[in-house]
Every structure is written in C-alpha cells, then in structure tokens.
Amino acid sequence: MRFLSDEWLLAASHRVESMELIDSPDVVIEQRIVDGERDDLIYSVAISGGRAELTSGPARSPIVVITESWATAQAVYRGDRPALDAVLTGDIAVTGDVVSLSGVGTAFAAIGVALDELRPNTTF
C-alpha cells in the first residue's frame, strides 16, 4: 500500500486506535503534507483519555500543526532522516502550543512503533 494513501491511513488508524496510551495528556495534532509533488494531504492525531485516533482531514481544534513536504515525510517515515533534524533545518514547521507536546513523547514513540509495523508493506 502506498505511504499516506487512504488505504495506508486506514491501516494506520486501526493500529493506533487499538493502543492504550497510559498517562498521556490529551492533545490534538494536525499534520499537513504539502509541496505540489502531489495533492496536499491533511490528517490528524488526537489523544484523549489514553486512546489515540488518527483521522483523515483537518482537526477541529489542533493544539499543534506540523507541516512538511512529501519528500521529508517519506524520509522520516523510512528512517532515513531524524524528525528533529528536519525540524531544526526548517523542513518540518511546527506551529501552535509546542510546549503542550512535552508530555506526549512516550505516547508518540509508541504510535511510531505501531506505524513502523506497516513499513514492510508500504511503497513510496
């Protein structure tokens, strides 16, 4: 399945929704993949009550918005580039209440591991 396609997002959603994220604060993050290489893609991840939900489309009230190109999103997901490096060089823009993310590192690491399980079946 193609990275960030509807099929991929559905598979990712099923993985994320089955997780229990103990002690994570509630947050809503909107992810925007843009650059003209393909149509822009927007999806969101919401963590509430120890559960996560990944949905296609913009978030109603995102605390943080993350914007990056398709190439950057692919490189980060493949593991070819650390996300922090992309943030520090400006290839990933993070806007909003960034401080609110300080308590969700463990939850997002767990979500990352769950999404990594899709990688063997993902094309780019």
CORSUL-V407178 format. One record per residue. N is the residue number from 1. PHI is phi as a letter, one per 20 degrees, with the letter a starting at -180 (none if undefined). PSI is psi in radians with two decimals (none if undefined). Layout:
N | PHI | PSI
N | PHI | PSI
This chain:
1 | none | 2.56
2 | f | 2.39
3 | g | 2.23
4 | m | 0.24
5 | f | 2.97
6 | g | -0.72
7 | f | -0.77
8 | f | -0.79
9 | f | -0.63
10 | f | -0.78
11 | f | -0.73
12 | f | -0.74
13 | g | -0.77
14 | f | -0.71
15 | f | -0.80
16 | f | -0.74
17 | f | -0.35
18 | e | -0.04
19 | e | 2.65
20 | d | 2.07
21 | d | 1.49
22 | f | 2.43
23 | m | 0.40
24 | e | 2.36
25 | f | 2.78
26 | f | 2.24
27 | b | 2.73
28 | c | 2.15
29 | c | 2.30
30 | d | 2.33
31 | d | 2.22
32 | d | 2.15
33 | d | 2.00
34 | c | 2.84
35 | q | -0.07
36 | n | -0.21
37 | f | -0.67
38 | c | 3.11
39 | f | 2.56
40 | f | 2.58
41 | c | 2.34
42 | c | 2.29
43 | b | 2.94
44 | c | 2.70
45 | c | 2.16
46 | d | 2.30
47 | d | 2.19
48 | b | 2.27
49 | l | 0.57
50 | m | 0.15
51 | c | 2.63
52 | d | 2.62
53 | c | 2.25
54 | d | 2.16
55 | c | 2.58
56 | f | 2.46
57 | o | 2.99
58 | f | 2.65
59 | e | 2.64
60 | f | -0.81
61 | b | 1.26
62 | f | 2.47
63 | e | -0.62
64 | c | 2.50
65 | c | 2.24
66 | d | 2.22
67 | c | 2.33
68 | b | 2.92
69 | e | 2.89
70 | g | -0.77
71 | f | -0.74
72 | f | -0.79
73 | g | -0.76
74 | f | -0.79
75 | f | -0.73
76 | f | -0.82
77 | f | -0.71
78 | f | -0.30
79 | n | 0.18
80 | f | -0.31
81 | b | 2.26
82 | f | 2.41
83 | g | -0.69
84 | f | -0.71
85 | g | -0.76
86 | f | -0.63
87 | f | -0.83
88 | f | -0.48
89 | e | 0.01
90 | n | 0.11
91 | e | -0.31
92 | c | 2.15
93 | d | 2.32
94 | c | 2.09
95 | c | 2.76
96 | o | -2.71
97 | e | 1.33
98 | f | -0.57
99 | g | -0.54
100 | f | -0.28
101 | e | -0.17
102 | f | -0.49
103 | e | 0.06
104 | d | 0.17
105 | g | -0.79
106 | f | -0.72
107 | f | -0.77
108 | f | -0.50
109 | f | -0.73
110 | f | -0.72
111 | f | -0.72
112 | g | -0.74
113 | f | -0.75
114 | f | -0.73
115 | f | -0.50
116 | f | -0.49
117 | f | -0.33
118 | e | -0.31
119 | g | -0.74
120 | g | -0.44
121 | d | 0.21
122 | d | 2.33
123 | d | 2.83
124 | c | none
